[in-house]
Amino acid sequence: MAFSVFFLASWLVISLFLVMKKKLSIIENTFVFMVILVININWSWIIEEELNLIQLTEEGMDFTAFLLFRSIIIPMILNLIHLSNTLLVSIVSLIILLFLAFLSTTFNMTNYINWNLGYDAIYYIILHVISYYTHKLFQKISNNEVRHA
């Protein structure tokens, strides 16, 4: 069940990203996506394998659903918030991410040992901030590059 829900969610997020008008170029989107992906993968490795704060499932399909959530859904949702830089969009994306994190515990994809949804909320807020400033940094670097060329 978890795989089908998270596959649907990743399919919807990707479809939404493809059909919406984008403010960022493909290079900016790719850069922000890759930065968030690298941070997300490393953070999940630290809290799951090194600190043992979250226990992952051993079941193949549920683990695949977790990988869809970690590697596709989270970076794509954080990439979608640049379509409208309003606080409402950031809050809605935070609620969606927390709901999907809740579903991952409900479907026993993850088991919180010394972790809770409050820590997830703090982590997602930090990811939002990193995503925003990564985008601004990339724009500043690309604008400086254009001026010097």
Salt bridges, closest charged atoms under 4 A:
none
